[in-house]
Amino acid sequence: LVVTVDCGIGGVSEVEQGRKLGLDIVITDHHVVPDQPPSALAAIDPKRRDSGYPFSELAGVGVAFKLLQALFGATHRDGEWDGFLDLVALGTVADMAPVEGENRYLVKRGLEVLNRSQRVGLQELVLCAGLEMGKLNEESISYMLGPRLNASGRMAHAVTSYELLATSSRTQARQLAAALESSNSERQRLSTEFFAKAKERLLLEGADLPLLMVSGSDCPAGVVGVVAGKLADVFYRPAIVLQSDGEVARGSARSIPEFDIFAALAECQDLLSRFGGHRQAAGFVMPSADVDRLEDRLLEIAARELVGVDLRPAITIDADIPLSTLSGETYKLVSALAPFGQANQVPTFLSRNVKVVDSRKVGSDGDHLKLKLRDGRVVWDAIAFDLGDRKLSSHLDIVYKLEKEDWSGRQLLRLNIIDFVPS
């Protein structure tokens, strides 16, 4: 018996081969289903056209959890599945699934379980990341725990993360958490290095095309997706990073909301050995000899689908309010909307004509700005990440999120500035 998790729905030939070998295969997946699904013993995917399940956006871990619930229910073990909700929250947030509908419930309940989790591996990972049990939220997963758990699969083999989550030995957990910390640091270094190379190359060759593709043999396979995502964010265009290994090329694609990269690849599937994914993220394997033809075809599709689209990133502002009206009560109201994530972002505010009382550059290279801002009698601390090179004026219009920071054991409110312009 083979049970897949977060994969398999596109593996028609692989499942057929498995059946010939006498394997019973159960697929649990959440990726887009091909016109002809694999002939597995069971193919469970909420995106199937014939699915009667009321929520189609479960993450891969969520679909696997539904199978677990069904098995426990069939064996009269109702409720025992609650102990796995910490893993469901981790997987749902780390996979950037939309935090709405059932996913929002699973993440909310999962965070409660995560904060009191008895898994020694998670406890050691939390310590290694500089976090504290009982104070974990969705951002702890997105920026700290998720990247560390993903790092082993990107840099070596995902079994390290599995062993961490499964072990009952404190000593082994500490060793595995340290190994993941090291892998994550190496992943960050390589991602930064190859993103800089890809960005420089695109700027030299011209980055005004409707779709960007960078290929080569030097980019490690484990970071191509990260690099593609950063390119899509910076240039606000669908981006593909290809890693070529002789006759075979493997690509990772990331897109913008206005362009369905999976549908575009489906139009080119005659050039691909296999592919799969979602509207804004996909992967594929193909013969290296056909890479140029694929690029030409994808550029034609992007030019057609993105005609008239302003290919510049935009910030969605939820409310235009005077800074002087913000208070701790505002933060409480905002917090009631948590957990946040994809499709349920932290509310973004705009405040106009605020006075700059004080400013200084912070960070090892002065990349960030620390500010004191006044509106009437009210003064707020603010941080502007990666905006250290921006010119300040005496009064600013600011776009920001309201957040809480820990300072010497105290929790203080501050503004996290996303953008600003002179008033």
C-alpha positions in Angstrom: 0.0 0.0 0.0 1.3 3.4 -1.0 -0.3 6.6 0.4 0.8 9.9 -1.2 0.7 13.3 0.5 0.6 16.6 -1.5 1.5 14.8 -4.7 0.4 12.1 -7.2 -2.7 13.6 -8.8 -0.7 14.3 -12.0 1.2 11.0 -11.9 -0.9 9.0 -14.4 2.0 7.0 -15.8 3.6 6.4 -12.4 0.4 5.1 -10.9 -0.2 2.8 -13.9 3.3 1.4 -13.4 2.7 1.0 -9.7 -0.5 -1.0 -10.4 1.4 -3.3 -12.7 3.8 -4.0 -9.8 0.8 -4.9 -7.6 0.7 -1.8 -5.6 -2.5 -0.3 -4.1 -2.1 3.4 -4.3 -4.1 6.0 -2.4 -3.5 9.6 -3.5 -4.1 12.6 -1.2 -3.3 15.8 -3.1 -4.6 19.4 -3.5 -3.0 20.3 -6.8 -5.0 21.0 -10.0 -6.4 17.7 -11.3 -5.7 16.7 -14.9 -8.6 15.9 -17.3 -7.9 12.2 -16.7 -6.9 11.5 -13.1 -4.7 8.6 -12.3 -6.4 5.2 -12.0 -5.4 4.8 -8.3 -7.3 2.8 -5.7 -8.5 6.2 -4.5 -7.6 9.7 -5.7 -8.6 12.2 -3.0 -8.4 15.8 -4.1 -10.9 18.6 -3.3 -10.2 20.1 -6.7 -11.7 17.2 -8.5 -14.6 18.2 -10.7 -16.7 15.4 -9.2 -15.8 16.3 -5.6 -18.7 17.0 -3.3 -16.5 18.5 -0.5 -17.6 22.1 0.3 -14.1 23.6 0.5 -11.6 23.2 -2.3 -8.6 25.1 -0.9 -7.3 22.6 1.6 -3.5 22.4 1.7 -1.9 19.0 1.1 -1.6 18.4 4.8 -5.3 19.3 5.1 -6.3 16.6 2.7 -4.1 14.0 4.5 -5.7 15.1 7.7 -9.2 14.4 6.2 -8.1 10.9 5.4 -6.8 10.5 9.0 -10.2 11.8 10.3 -12.0 9.2 8.2 -9.8 6.4 9.4 -10.2 7.4 13.0 -13.9 7.8 12.6 -14.2 4.4 11.0 -12.4 2.8 13.9 -14.4 4.6 16.6 -11.6 6.9 17.6 -13.4 10.2 17.2 -11.5 13.2 18.5 -8.1 11.6 18.6 -7.2 13.5 15.5 -7.0 16.8 17.5 -3.5 15.9 18.5 -2.3 16.3 14.9 -3.7 19.8 14.4 -0.3 21.3 15.3 1.1 19.6 12.1 -1.9 20.7 10.1 -1.3 24.4 11.1 2.4 24.1 10.2 1.7 22.6 6.8 -1.1 24.9 5.9 0.7 28.1 6.7 4.1 26.9 5.3 2.5 25.9 2.0 0.9 29.4 1.7 -2.6 28.0 1.4 -5.4 30.6 1.8 -6.2 31.2 5.4 -9.9 31.4 4.9 -12.9 29.0 5.2 -11.9 25.7 6.8 -8.2 26.5 6.6 -8.7 29.4 8.9 -10.4 27.1 11.5 -7.6 24.5 11.1 -4.9 27.1 11.6 -6.6 28.7 14.5 -7.1 25.4 16.3 -3.7 24.1 15.2 -1.9 27.1 16.7 -3.6 26.3 20.0 -2.3 22.8 19.9 1.1 23.9 18.6 1.6 26.2 21.6 1.2 23.3 24.0 2.7 20.6 21.8 4.5 17.8 23.5 6.6 16.9 20.4 10.2 17.3 21.6 11.3 18.0 18.0 9.0 21.0 17.7 10.1 22.2 21.2 13.8 22.1 20.2 13.1 23.7 16.8 11.2 26.6 18.6 14.2 27.1 20.9 16.7 27.0 18.0 14.7 29.6 16.2 14.7 31.9 19.2 11.0 31.6 19.8 9.0 30.6 22.9 6.3 27.9 23.3 3.0 29.5 24.2 3.8 32.6 22.1 3.7 31.1 18.6 1.5 32.6 15.9 1.1 32.3 12.2 4.1 34.5 11.6 6.3 32.2 13.7 5.4 29.5 11.2 5.8 31.6 8.0 9.1 33.2 8.8 10.8 30.9 11.4 9.6 27.3 11.7 8.4 26.7 8.1 11.6 27.7 6.4 13.6 25.5 8.8 11.4 22.5 8.2 11.5 23.1 4.4 15.3 23.6 4.4 16.2 19.9 4.7 14.2 18.9 1.6 15.7 21.8 -0.4 19.3 21.2 0.6 19.5 17.4 1.2 16.6 15.2 2.1 13.3 15.9 3.9 13.8 12.8 6.1 15.6 15.1 8.6 12.5 17.1 9.2 10.4 14.0 9.4 12.7 12.5 12.0 12.6 15.7 14.0 8.8 15.7 14.1 8.6 12.0 14.9 11.4 11.5 17.5 10.7 11.1 21.2 14.4 11.6 22.1 15.4 15.0 23.4 19.0 14.5 22.5 18.2 13.5 18.9 15.7 16.3 18.6 18.4 18.8 19.6 20.8 17.4 17.1 18.2 17.4 14.3 17.1 21.0 15.1 20.7 22.1 14.9 21.1 20.4 11.5 18.0 22.1 10.2 19.3 25.4 11.5 22.5 24.9 9.5 20.6 23.8 6.3 18.4 26.9 6.6 21.4 29.2 6.8 22.9 27.6 3.8 19.6 27.8 1.9 19.4 31.5 2.7 23.0 32.1 1.5 22.4 30.3 -1.7 19.0 31.9 -2.3 20.5 35.4 -1.8 23.5 34.6 -4.0 21.6 33.2 -7.0 18.8 35.7 -6.7 21.4 38.5 -7.1 22.9 36.7 -10.1 19.5 36.2 -11.7 18.4 39.8 -11.1 21.7 41.2 -12.5 21.3 39.0 -15.6 17.7 40.1 -16.2 18.6 43.8 -15.8 21.3 43.4 -18.4 19.2 41.5 -20.9 16.0 43.5 -20.2 13.3 42.8 -17.7 10.4 44.5 -19.5 9.1 41.3 -21.0 5.7 40.0 -19.8 7.3 36.8 -18.5 10.8 36.2 -17.2 12.9 33.0 -17.6 16.3 32.4 -16.3 18.2 29.2 -16.9 21.5 27.6 -16.2 23.2 24.7 -14.6 24.7 26.5 -11.6 21.5 27.2 -9.6 21.0 24.5 -7.0 17.7 22.7 -7.5 16.7 23.3 -3.9 16.5 27.1 -4.3 15.0 27.6 -7.8 11.5 28.0 -6.4 12.7 30.6 -3.8 14.6 32.5 -6.5 11.6 32.4 -8.8 9.4 33.8 -6.1 11.7 36.7 -5.3 12.0 37.6 -9.0 8.2 37.6 -9.4 7.9 39.9 -6.4 10.6 42.3 -7.5 9.7 42.6 -11.2 6.0 41.8 -10.8 5.9 39.4 -13.6 5.6 35.6 -13.8 9.1 34.2 -13.4 10.6 30.8 -14.1 14.0 29.5 -13.0 15.3 26.5 -14.8 18.0 24.2 -13.6 19.6 22.2 -16.4 21.3 18.9 -15.9 22.5 17.7 -19.3 19.5 16.5 -21.4 16.9 17.3 -18.7 15.8 20.7 -17.4 13.7 21.2 -14.3 11.8 24.4 -13.8 10.1 26.2 -11.0 7.5 28.9 -11.8 6.0 31.6 -9.6 3.4 34.0 -10.9 1.3 37.1 -10.1 -2.5 37.1 -9.4 -3.2 38.3 -12.9 -1.6 35.3 -14.7 -2.4 31.6 -14.3 1.0 29.9 -14.7 -0.5 26.4 -14.5 -2.9 27.1 -17.4 0.0 28.5 -19.4 2.1 25.4 -18.9 -0.9 23.2 -19.8 -1.0 25.0 -23.2 2.7 23.9 -23.6 2.4 20.4 -22.2 3.5 18.9 -25.6 7.0 20.2 -24.7 7.0 19.0 -21.1 7.7 15.5 -19.7 5.5 16.3 -16.7 4.2 19.3 -14.8 1.9 20.2 -11.9 1.0 22.9 -9.5 -1.4 25.8 -8.9 -2.4 29.1 -10.5 0.5 31.0 -9.0 3.1 28.2 -8.5 4.1 25.3 -10.6 7.0 23.0 -11.5 7.9 21.0 -14.5 10.5 18.7 -16.1 11.3 18.8 -19.8 14.0 18.0 -22.4 16.7 20.7 -22.3 16.6 20.9 -26.1 13.1 22.4 -26.0 13.7 25.2 -23.5 13.9 27.9 -26.1 10.7 26.8 -27.7 9.0 26.8 -24.3 10.2 30.3 -23.6 8.8 31.5 -26.9 5.5 29.9 -26.3 5.1 31.2 -22.8 6.0 34.7 -23.8 3.3 34.6 -26.5 0.8 33.4 -23.9 1.8 36.0 -21.3 1.7 38.8 -23.9 -1.9 37.7 -24.8 -3.1 37.2 -21.2 -1.5 40.3 -19.7 -2.4 42.8 -22.4 -3.5 46.0 -20.7 -2.3 44.9 -17.2 -0.2 47.4 -15.3 2.7 45.2 -14.3 3.6 47.1 -11.2 3.1 45.9 -7.6 0.2 47.5 -5.9 -0.6 47.9 -2.2 -4.2 47.3 -1.1 -5.1 49.8 1.6 -8.0 48.8 3.9 -8.6 52.1 5.6 -7.5 55.8 5.3 -7.4 57.0 8.9 -5.7 59.8 11.0 -2.8 58.4 12.9 -4.0 60.1 16.0 -7.1 57.8 16.1 -5.0 54.6 16.5 -4.9 53.0 19.9 -4.5 49.7 21.7 -8.2 49.1 21.0 -7.5 49.3 17.3 -5.0 46.5 17.7 -7.5 44.4 19.6 -10.0 44.8 16.9 -7.4 43.9 14.2 -6.2 40.9 16.2 -9.8 39.5 16.3 -9.4 38.8 12.5 -6.4 36.5 13.1 -5.0 34.1 12.1 -3.6 36.0 9.1 -2.0 34.7 6.0 -2.7 34.2 2.3 -6.2 35.6 1.4 -6.6 37.0 4.9 -3.8 39.6 5.2 -3.2 41.9 8.2 -5.2 45.1 7.6 -3.2 47.9 5.9 -3.7 51.5 6.9 -2.9 54.9 5.3 -2.3 58.0 7.4 -1.6 61.3 5.8 0.6 64.3 6.8 2.3 62.8 9.8 5.3 64.7 11.2 8.7 63.0 11.4 10.0 63.7 14.9 13.1 61.5 14.7 14.7 59.1 12.2 17.8 57.0 12.0 19.1 54.1 9.9 19.4 50.7 11.5 20.6 47.3 10.5 24.2 46.2 9.7 24.1 48.1 6.3 21.7 50.8 7.3 19.0 49.1 5.2 16.1 50.0 7.5 14.6 53.1 9.1 13.6 53.6 12.7 11.2 56.6 13.1 9.2 58.5 15.6 6.0 60.0 14.0 3.6 62.6 15.4 0.0 63.4 14.6 -1.3 66.0 17.0 -0.4 65.0 20.5 0.1 61.3 19.6 3.6 59.9 18.9 4.2 56.5 17.4 7.4 54.4 17.0 7.8 53.0 13.5 10.1 50.7 11.6 10.5 50.7 7.8 12.3 47.6 6.6 14.4 47.8 3.4 13.5 51.5 3.0 16.7 52.9 4.4 17.7 54.4 1.0 14.5 56.4 0.7 14.5 60.2 1.1 12.6 61.6 4.0 10.7 64.9 4.3 9.3 66.7 7.4 5.8 65.3 6.8 4.9 62.0 5.2 1.9 60.0 4.0 2.5 56.5 5.3 1.2 53.0 4.5 1.6 50.6 7.4 0.4 47.7 9.5 0.0 47.8 13.2 2.1 45.3 15.1 3.3 44.3 18.6 7.0 44.0 19.4 8.7 42.6 22.5 11.1 45.0 24.1 12.9 44.0 27.3 10.1 41.8 28.3 7.4 44.3 27.5 5.1 44.2 24.6 4.7 47.5 22.7 2.8 48.6 19.7 4.5 50.1 16.7 3.9 50.8 13.0 5.4 48.6 10.4 5.8 50.9 7.4 5.4 49.4 4.0 5.7 52.5 2.0 5.8 56.3 2.3 5.8 59.5 0.2 6.3 63.1 1.1 3.0 64.8 2.0 
